[in-house]
Amino acid sequence: MDIVKLTLTKVSELYLEAENITPDHFAGKSAQQIGELHVHLGNTTAKISDYFSVEGKGGATAADTKIIISGPTDKVKYIGMKMTAGEIEVQGNTDMYTAAWMSGGKIHVKGNVDSFCAIGMTGGEFMVDGNAKNYLGASYRGDWRGMQGGKITVKGNAGSDTATFMIGGTIDIGGNVDVHLGTHAEGGKIIVRGNAKGRVGGQMVKGDIFVLGQVERMMPTYLYKGDEEVELDGKKQMFQVWIGDMGERHGKRKGEIIYGKIYVPSGKTETPAQAARVEKKKKLTDKQLEKVKEAFKEQEPTVQQVRTYIYDTFDVDMKPMQVSRLIDGLKR
């Protein structure tokens, strides 16, 4: 495999749009020819050699070409866009749209990546050693086709709207993920090895989401179907299985409705029955109610004031609606 080394020698004031930095465009070219390929900065056009030093030459085909990129590449966009084969190694960070619409080959970013990376990806492997921002493996704005194939691995955290409109492939997040994971998903597999914030699987109709930490709050449109032994990472584990999104239309296979599924390790998320038992424990005793009544005698307290008092005094975290009803009861 022939190697082309690009070293950023000049940091532009504007973001550098470098969609030509792919094995497909470098294959069969000398260092000088590669340097002549264009990059964009706003509404102006420049050459790769205006910003990078170029060493080596492309292989006979994209599959025979590896690109190694070094330097402060935080403001370089579109690296590896639409690549079909070969390898790219980035030794620092990259900006938006890295690996966008990638269909083959391998991209390894040893730092962090910005938003909209690997959107519309259909194949290949995209690895990030650091963190990824929003819309990883999602669809382009206005499109309904997110990631369709291949594999994304992020060792750190991922931002919001990861895997929006995902259709296929695998996304493996080593850390935590922000809100709106797998929104509108119609297939694929997502693994979050840390925690997930709320709104997981919103409007999802098919696919599997594994959250090995905790889901901050399970959406009310998901139903708990029981515990099940499922194989993950080559070993079988017990998971709670939640199906949904119940507010969406779902296809059928042999008469059986196909739901999206969220898997959480048993004991990590309260089942409805467990939540009900906890809710009962949050009721105050008659003696505690008298103390609340005495504390706010001849006052018109807000819900938050009463809720804070109850939490600080009795270590009971009541919901706002419960507190509102309690206040109404104290007035009678």
C-alpha positions as a LaTeX table, in Angstrom:
\begin{tabular}{lrrr}
\hline
Residue & $x$ (\AA) & $y$ (\AA) & $z$ (\AA) \\
\hline
Met1 & 0.00 & 0.00 & 0.00 \\
Asp2 & 1.38 & 3.41 & $-1.00$ \\
Ile3 & 1.32 & 6.17 & 1.63 \\
Val4 & 0.66 & 9.86 & 1.12 \\
Lys5 & 1.64 & 12.11 & 4.04 \\
Leu6 & $-0.13$ & 15.45 & 4.36 \\
Thr7 & 1.13 & 17.92 & 6.96 \\
Leu8 & $-0.84$ & 21.11 & 7.56 \\
Thr9 & 1.64 & 23.98 & 7.25 \\
Lys10 & $-0.78$ & 26.92 & 7.20 \\
Val11 & $-3.88$ & 27.37 & 9.34 \\
Ser12 & $-6.56$ & 29.26 & 7.43 \\
Glu13 & $-8.76$ & 31.92 & 9.00 \\
Leu14 & $-11.81$ & 30.27 & 7.43 \\
Tyr15 & $-12.74$ & 26.58 & 7.58 \\
Leu16 & $-10.95$ & 24.51 & 4.97 \\
Glu17 & $-13.32$ & 22.32 & 2.91 \\
Ala18 & $-11.20$ & 19.42 & 1.72 \\
Glu19 & $-13.52$ & 16.89 & 0.06 \\
Asn20 & $-10.67$ & 15.89 & $-2.30$ \\
Ile21 & $-8.67$ & 14.36 & 0.55 \\
Thr22 & $-9.67$ & 10.76 & $-0.11$ \\
Pro23 & $-7.84$ & 7.68 & $-1.46$ \\
Asp24 & $-10.22$ & 7.81 & $-4.46$ \\
His25 & $-8.90$ & 11.22 & $-5.53$ \\
Phe26 & $-5.26$ & 10.48 & $-4.63$ \\
Ala27 & $-5.01$ & 7.10 & $-6.41$ \\
Gly28 & $-2.65$ & 7.08 & $-9.39$ \\
Lys29 & $-1.33$ & 10.61 & $-8.67$ \\
Ser30 & 2.12 & 11.92 & $-7.79$ \\
Ala31 & 2.77 & 14.29 & $-4.88$ \\
Gln32 & 2.71 & 17.24 & $-7.27$ \\
Gln33 & $-0.60$ & 16.20 & $-8.83$ \\
Ile34 & $-2.14$ & 15.69 & $-5.38$ \\
Gly35 & $-0.98$ & 19.16 & $-4.38$ \\
Glu36 & $-2.84$ & 20.62 & $-7.37$ \\
Leu37 & $-6.21$ & 19.28 & $-6.22$ \\
His38 & $-8.52$ & 22.04 & $-5.00$ \\
Val39 & $-9.82$ & 22.96 & $-1.55$ \\
His40 & $-12.43$ & 25.61 & $-0.71$ \\
Leu41 & $-12.39$ & 28.46 & 1.80 \\
Gly42 & $-15.73$ & 30.22 & 1.82 \\
Asn43 & $-16.29$ & 31.42 & $-1.74$ \\
Thr44 & $-12.64$ & 31.09 & $-2.78$ \\
Thr45 & $-10.71$ & 28.12 & $-4.19$ \\
Ala46 & $-7.14$ & 27.15 & $-3.37$ \\
Lys47 & $-4.87$ & 24.12 & $-3.80$ \\
Ile48 & $-4.01$ & 21.40 & $-1.30$ \\
Ser49 & $-0.35$ & 22.44 & $-1.60$ \\
Asp50 & $-1.24$ & 25.96 & $-0.43$ \\
Tyr51 & $-1.99$ & 24.53 & 3.00 \\
Phe52 & $-0.33$ & 21.11 & 3.19 \\
Ser53 & 3.06 & 19.69 & 2.43 \\
Val54 & 2.64 & 16.52 & 0.37 \\
Glu55 & 4.96 & 13.50 & 0.52 \\
Gly56 & 4.66 & 10.19 & $-1.29$ \\
Lys57 & 2.28 & 9.12 & $-4.03$ \\
Gly58 & $-1.08$ & 7.48 & $-4.41$ \\
Gly59 & $-1.38$ & 3.76 & $-5.06$ \\
Ala60 & $-2.62$ & 2.27 & $-8.30$ \\
Thr61 & $-6.16$ & 2.18 & $-6.88$ \\
Ala62 & $-7.98$ & 3.70 & $-3.91$ \\
Ala63 & $-7.67$ & 0.38 & $-2.08$ \\
Asp64 & $-3.86$ & 0.62 & $-2.47$ \\
Thr65 & $-3.70$ & 4.14 & $-1.00$ \\
Lys66 & $-3.28$ & 5.27 & 2.60 \\
Ile67 & $-3.34$ & 8.94 & 3.64 \\
Ile68 & $-1.73$ & 10.12 & 6.90 \\
Ile69 & $-2.69$ & 13.64 & 7.98 \\
Ser70 & $-0.91$ & 15.59 & 10.72 \\
Gly71 & $-0.92$ & 19.12 & 12.05 \\
Pro72 & $-3.62$ & 21.35 & 13.60 \\
Thr73 & $-6.50$ & 20.06 & 11.46 \\
Asp74 & $-9.33$ & 21.18 & 13.77 \\
Lys75 & $-10.74$ & 23.47 & 11.03 \\
Val76 & $-10.53$ & 20.99 & 8.13 \\
Lys77 & $-13.91$ & 19.69 & 6.91 \\
Tyr78 & $-15.05$ & 16.85 & 4.63 \\
Ile79 & $-11.99$ & 14.60 & 5.06 \\
Gly80 & $-12.83$ & 11.22 & 3.55 \\
Met81 & $-16.15$ & 12.34 & 2.11 \\
Lys82 & $-17.64$ & 9.70 & $-0.22$ \\
Met83 & $-14.51$ & 7.53 & $-0.05$ \\
Thr84 & $-15.00$ & 3.97 & $-1.27$ \\
Ala85 & $-11.73$ & 2.22 & $-0.31$ \\
Gly86 & $-8.26$ & 2.68 & 1.18 \\
Glu87 & $-7.29$ & 4.20 & 4.51 \\
Ile88 & $-7.08$ & 7.60 & 6.14 \\
Glu89 & $-5.33$ & 8.25 & 9.45 \\
Val90 & $-5.74$ & 11.67 & 11.08 \\
Gln91 & $-3.29$ & 12.25 & 13.92 \\
Gly92 & $-5.30$ & 15.06 & 15.49 \\
Asn93 & $-8.83$ & 16.48 & 15.44 \\
Thr94 & $-11.11$ & 17.12 & 12.46 \\
Asp95 & $-14.05$ & 19.39 & 11.76 \\
Met96 & $-17.53$ & 18.63 & 10.41 \\
Tyr97 & $-18.51$ & 16.04 & 7.79 \\
Thr98 & $-15.52$ & 13.72 & 8.24 \\
Ala99 & $-16.44$ & 10.35 & 6.62 \\
Ala100 & $-19.69$ & 11.81 & 5.26 \\
Trp101 & $-21.38$ & 9.40 & 2.81 \\
Met102 & $-18.46$ & 6.99 & 3.16 \\
Ser103 & $-19.07$ & 3.63 & 1.49 \\
Gly104 & $-15.85$ & 1.69 & 2.06 \\
Gly105 & $-12.33$ & 1.69 & 3.47 \\
Lys106 & $-11.19$ & 2.82 & 6.90 \\
Ile107 & $-10.86$ & 6.22 & 8.59 \\
His108 & $-9.12$ & 6.52 & 11.95 \\
Val109 & $-9.18$ & 9.89 & 13.74 \\
Lys110 & $-6.89$ & 9.88 & 16.76 \\
Gly111 & $-8.48$ & 12.98 & 18.27 \\
Asn112 & $-12.01$ & 14.43 & 18.36 \\
Val113 & $-14.46$ & 15.06 & 15.52 \\
Asp114 & $-17.09$ & 17.75 & 15.11 \\
Ser115 & $-20.77$ & 17.43 & 14.12 \\
Phe116 & $-22.34$ & 15.64 & 11.14 \\
Cys117 & $-19.54$ & 13.08 & 10.81 \\
Ala118 & $-20.32$ & 9.82 & 8.96 \\
Ile119 & $-23.74$ & 11.11 & 7.88 \\
Gly120 & $-25.36$ & 8.88 & 5.28 \\
Met121 & $-22.56$ & 6.31 & 5.70 \\
Thr122 & $-23.22$ & 3.09 & 3.77 \\
Gly123 & $-20.07$ & 1.03 & 4.41 \\
Gly124 & $-16.52$ & 0.96 & 5.72 \\
Glu125 & $-15.18$ & 1.65 & 9.19 \\
Phe126 & $-14.91$ & 4.98 & 10.99 \\
Met127 & $-12.98$ & 5.08 & 14.28 \\
Val128 & $-12.62$ & 8.04 & 16.64 \\
Asp129 & $-10.29$ & 7.86 & 19.64 \\
Gly130 & $-11.77$ & 10.96 & 21.28 \\
Asn131 & $-15.26$ & 12.45 & 21.32 \\
Ala132 & $-17.81$ & 13.12 & 18.57 \\
Lys133 & $-20.23$ & 16.04 & 18.54 \\
Asn134 & $-23.83$ & 16.10 & 17.31 \\
Tyr135 & $-25.54$ & 14.18 & 14.48 \\
Leu136 & $-22.99$ & 11.35 & 14.27 \\
Gly137 & $-24.13$ & 8.72 & 11.75 \\
Ala138 & $-27.30$ & 10.72 & 11.12 \\
Ser139 & $-28.98$ & 11.95 & 7.96 \\
Tyr140 & $-28.19$ & 15.14 & 6.13 \\
Arg141 & $-30.61$ & 17.97 & 6.98 \\
Gly142 & $-33.87$ & 17.36 & 5.11 \\
Asp143 & $-32.98$ & 13.77 & 4.15 \\
Trp144 & $-34.55$ & 10.62 & 5.63 \\
Arg145 & $-31.54$ & 8.36 & 5.07 \\
Gly146 & $-29.07$ & 8.25 & 7.92 \\
Met147 & $-26.34$ & 5.64 & 8.36 \\
Gln148 & $-27.16$ & 2.56 & 6.28 \\
Gly149 & $-24.13$ & 0.29 & 6.71 \\
Gly150 & $-20.59$ & $-0.01$ & 8.04 \\
Lys151 & $-19.36$ & 0.55 & 11.57 \\
Ile152 & $-18.66$ & 3.64 & 13.68 \\
Thr153 & $-16.61$ & 3.33 & 16.86 \\
Val154 & $-16.15$ & 6.28 & 19.22 \\
Lys155 & $-14.04$ & 5.65 & 22.31 \\
Gly156 & $-15.27$ & 8.80 & 24.06 \\
Asn157 & $-18.65$ & 10.53 & 24.24 \\
Ala158 & $-21.11$ & 11.46 & 21.49 \\
Gly159 & $-23.38$ & 14.49 & 21.23 \\
Ser160 & $-27.09$ & 14.89 & 20.60 \\
Asp161 & $-29.08$ & 13.46 & 17.69 \\
Thr162 & $-26.68$ & 10.57 & 17.14 \\
Ala163 & $-28.06$ & 8.06 & 14.59 \\
Thr164 & $-31.05$ & 10.16 & 13.51 \\
Phe165 & $-32.85$ & 8.27 & 10.71 \\
Met166 & $-30.39$ & 5.37 & 11.04 \\
Ile167 & $-31.29$ & 2.48 & 8.72 \\
Gly168 & $-28.45$ & $-0.02$ & 9.16 \\
Gly169 & $-24.91$ & $-0.59$ & 10.36 \\
Thr170 & $-23.45$ & $-0.41$ & 13.88 \\
Ile171 & $-22.52$ & 2.52 & 16.12 \\
Asp172 & $-20.48$ & 1.76 & 19.24 \\
Ile173 & $-20.04$ & 4.62 & 21.74 \\
Gly174 & $-17.54$ & 3.97 & 24.52 \\
Gly175 & $-18.74$ & 6.79 & 26.78 \\
Asn176 & $-21.97$ & 8.72 & 27.24 \\
Val177 & $-24.40$ & 10.08 & 24.65 \\
Asp178 & $-26.58$ & 13.19 & 24.71 \\
Val179 & $-30.33$ & 13.47 & 24.01 \\
His180 & $-32.27$ & 12.20 & 20.98 \\
Leu181 & $-30.35$ & 8.99 & 20.35 \\
Gly182 & $-31.75$ & 6.93 & 17.45 \\
Thr183 & $-34.60$ & 9.32 & 16.61 \\
His184 & $-36.61$ & 8.04 & 13.60 \\
Ala185 & $-34.38$ & 4.94 & 13.43 \\
Glu186 & $-35.54$ & 2.21 & 11.03 \\
Gly187 & $-32.81$ & $-0.34$ & 11.62 \\
Gly188 & $-29.23$ & $-0.81$ & 12.72 \\
Lys189 & $-27.58$ & $-1.42$ & 16.08 \\
Ile190 & $-26.41$ & 1.17 & 18.60 \\
Ile191 & $-24.28$ & 0.38 & 21.66 \\
Val192 & $-23.73$ & 3.00 & 24.35 \\
Arg193 & $-21.30$ & 1.76 & 26.98 \\
Gly194 & $-21.93$ & 4.72 & 29.28 \\
Asn195 & $-25.16$ & 6.59 & 30.03 \\
Ala196 & $-27.79$ & 8.04 & 27.70 \\
Lys197 & $-29.78$ & 11.18 & 28.38 \\
Gly198 & $-33.51$ & 11.33 & 27.74 \\
Arg199 & $-35.55$ & 10.81 & 24.58 \\
Val200 & $-33.82$ & 7.60 & 23.52 \\
Gly201 & $-35.45$ & 6.02 & 20.46 \\
Gly202 & $-38.03$ & 8.72 & 19.85 \\
Gln203 & $-40.22$ & 7.82 & 16.82 \\
Met204 & $-38.09$ & 4.70 & 16.30 \\
Val205 & $-39.79$ & 1.93 & 14.32 \\
Lys206 & $-37.04$ & $-0.70$ & 14.07 \\
Gly207 & $-33.52$ & $-1.40$ & 15.30 \\
Asp208 & $-31.71$ & $-2.21$ & 18.56 \\
Ile209 & $-30.28$ & 0.22 & 21.11 \\
Phe210 & $-28.11$ & $-1.12$ & 23.96 \\
Val211 & $-27.37$ & 1.25 & 26.85 \\
Leu212 & $-24.97$ & $-0.45$ & 29.24 \\
Gly213 & $-25.07$ & 2.39 & 31.76 \\
Gln214 & $-28.35$ & 4.12 & 32.56 \\
Val215 & $-31.08$ & 5.76 & 30.53 \\
Glu216 & $-31.81$ & 9.06 & 32.29 \\
Arg217 & $-35.52$ & 8.74 & 31.64 \\
Met218 & $-37.26$ & 6.10 & 29.53 \\
Met219 & $-39.81$ & 7.56 & 27.14 \\
Pro220 & $-43.44$ & 6.90 & 28.12 \\
Thr221 & $-44.09$ & 5.45 & 24.64 \\
Tyr222 & $-41.89$ & 2.42 & 25.42 \\
Leu223 & $-43.26$ & $-0.67$ & 27.12 \\
Tyr224 & $-41.27$ & $-2.95$ & 29.42 \\
Lys225 & $-41.63$ & $-6.53$ & 28.09 \\
Gly226 & $-39.53$ & $-8.37$ & 30.65 \\
Asp227 & $-35.94$ & $-9.54$ & 31.09 \\
Glu228 & $-34.20$ & $-11.51$ & 28.38 \\
Glu229 & $-30.78$ & $-13.12$ & 27.91 \\
Val230 & $-29.13$ & $-11.46$ & 24.92 \\
Glu231 & $-25.68$ & $-11.97$ & 23.41 \\
Leu232 & $-23.46$ & $-8.88$ & 23.22 \\
Asp233 & $-19.69$ & $-8.73$ & 22.74 \\
Gly234 & $-19.61$ & $-12.50$ & 22.41 \\
Lys235 & $-21.21$ & $-13.25$ & 25.77 \\
Lys236 & $-24.78$ & $-13.59$ & 26.99 \\
Gln237 & $-26.12$ & $-11.00$ & 29.43 \\
Met238 & $-29.47$ & $-10.30$ & 31.08 \\
Phe239 & $-31.21$ & $-7.19$ & 29.81 \\
Gln240 & $-34.49$ & $-5.45$ & 30.42 \\
Val241 & $-36.24$ & $-5.19$ & 27.04 \\
Trp242 & $-38.33$ & $-2.12$ & 26.22 \\
Ile243 & $-40.25$ & $-1.95$ & 22.94 \\
Gly244 & $-41.57$ & 1.10 & 21.04 \\
Asp245 & $-41.99$ & 3.76 & 19.91 \\
Met246 & $-45.65$ & 2.89 & 20.48 \\
Gly247 & $-46.77$ & 6.12 & 18.85 \\
Glu248 & $-45.39$ & 5.11 & 15.43 \\
Arg249 & $-46.48$ & 2.77 & 12.64 \\
His250 & $-44.63$ & $-0.57$ & 12.58 \\
Gly251 & $-44.09$ & $-3.24$ & 9.97 \\
Lys252 & $-44.86$ & $-6.92$ & 10.39 \\
Arg253 & $-42.87$ & $-10.10$ & 9.83 \\
Lys254 & $-44.91$ & $-13.32$ & 9.58 \\
Gly255 & $-47.76$ & $-11.54$ & 11.30 \\
Glu256 & $-45.59$ & $-10.36$ & 14.21 \\
Ile257 & $-45.20$ & $-6.61$ & 14.73 \\
Ile258 & $-41.59$ & $-5.42$ & 14.53 \\
Tyr259 & $-40.77$ & $-2.88$ & 17.24 \\
Gly260 & $-37.66$ & $-0.94$ & 18.00 \\
Lys261 & $-35.97$ & $-2.31$ & 21.11 \\
Ile262 & $-34.01$ & $-0.68$ & 23.89 \\
Tyr263 & $-31.89$ & $-3.01$ & 26.02 \\
Val264 & $-30.75$ & $-1.96$ & 29.49 \\
Pro265 & $-28.84$ & $-4.28$ & 31.87 \\
Ser266 & $-31.23$ & $-5.76$ & 34.42 \\
Gly267 & $-31.44$ & $-3.57$ & 37.51 \\
Lys268 & $-30.17$ & $-0.40$ & 35.80 \\
Thr269 & $-33.61$ & 1.07 & 34.99 \\
Glu270 & $-36.78$ & 0.85 & 37.04 \\
Thr271 & $-39.55$ & $-1.26$ & 35.57 \\
Pro272 & $-43.08$ & 0.19 & 35.85 \\
Ala273 & $-43.79$ & $-2.05$ & 38.85 \\
Gln274 & $-40.61$ & $-0.94$ & 40.60 \\
Ala275 & $-41.38$ & 2.70 & 39.83 \\
Ala276 & $-44.82$ & 2.28 & 41.38 \\
Arg277 & $-43.31$ & 0.87 & 44.57 \\
Val278 & $-40.89$ & 3.79 & 44.76 \\
Glu279 & $-43.78$ & 6.20 & 44.20 \\
Lys280 & $-45.60$ & 4.76 & 47.21 \\
Lys281 & $-42.52$ & 5.33 & 49.38 \\
Lys282 & $-42.57$ & 9.02 & 48.44 \\
Lys283 & $-45.83$ & 9.67 & 50.29 \\
Leu284 & $-45.57$ & 11.58 & 53.56 \\
Thr285 & $-46.84$ & 10.29 & 56.89 \\
Asp286 & $-49.59$ & 12.13 & 58.78 \\
Lys287 & $-46.98$ & 13.47 & 61.21 \\
Gln288 & $-44.84$ & 14.79 & 58.34 \\
Leu289 & $-47.89$ & 16.39 & 56.73 \\
Glu290 & $-48.65$ & 18.21 & 59.97 \\
Lys291 & $-45.10$ & 19.51 & 60.06 \\
Val292 & $-45.41$ & 20.79 & 56.48 \\
Lys293 & $-48.70$ & 22.46 & 57.34 \\
Glu294 & $-47.14$ & 24.15 & 60.36 \\
Ala295 & $-44.10$ & 25.32 & 58.35 \\
Phe296 & $-46.24$ & 27.11 & 55.78 \\
Lys297 & $-49.05$ & 28.31 & 58.05 \\
Glu298 & $-50.54$ & 31.60 & 56.87 \\
Gln299 & $-48.38$ & 31.51 & 53.69 \\
Glu300 & $-49.05$ & 31.01 & 50.00 \\
Pro301 & $-46.00$ & 28.89 & 49.15 \\
Thr302 & $-44.99$ & 27.89 & 45.64 \\
Val303 & $-44.69$ & 24.27 & 44.59 \\
Gln304 & $-40.91$ & 24.58 & 44.46 \\
Gln305 & $-40.72$ & 26.03 & 47.99 \\
Val306 & $-42.73$ & 23.16 & 49.43 \\
Arg307 & $-40.92$ & 20.56 & 47.35 \\
Thr308 & $-37.54$ & 21.86 & 48.52 \\
Tyr309 & $-38.67$ & 21.92 & 52.16 \\
Ile310 & $-39.89$ & 18.30 & 51.96 \\
Tyr311 & $-36.68$ & 17.14 & 50.33 \\
Asp312 & $-34.42$ & 18.95 & 52.84 \\
Thr313 & $-36.49$ & 17.96 & 55.88 \\
Phe314 & $-37.62$ & 14.41 & 55.12 \\
Asp315 & $-35.27$ & 13.37 & 52.29 \\
Val316 & $-38.32$ & 12.67 & 50.10 \\
Asp317 & $-38.18$ & 13.75 & 46.45 \\
Met318 & $-41.81$ & 14.30 & 45.48 \\
Lys319 & $-42.92$ & 15.15 & 41.95 \\
Pro320 & $-44.26$ & 18.68 & 41.31 \\
Met321 & $-47.77$ & 17.34 & 40.61 \\
Gln322 & $-47.80$ & 15.51 & 43.95 \\
Val323 & $-46.69$ & 18.65 & 45.76 \\
Ser324 & $-49.37$ & 20.69 & 44.00 \\
Arg325 & $-52.07$ & 18.29 & 45.19 \\
Leu326 & $-50.57$ & 18.33 & 48.69 \\
Ile327 & $-50.77$ & 22.16 & 48.80 \\
Asp328 & $-54.41$ & 22.03 & 47.71 \\
Gly329 & $-55.07$ & 19.57 & 50.52 \\
Leu330 & $-53.42$ & 21.80 & 53.12 \\
Lys331 & $-55.75$ & 24.67 & 52.20 \\
Arg332 & $-58.85$ & 22.65 & 52.94 \\
\hline
\end{tabular}
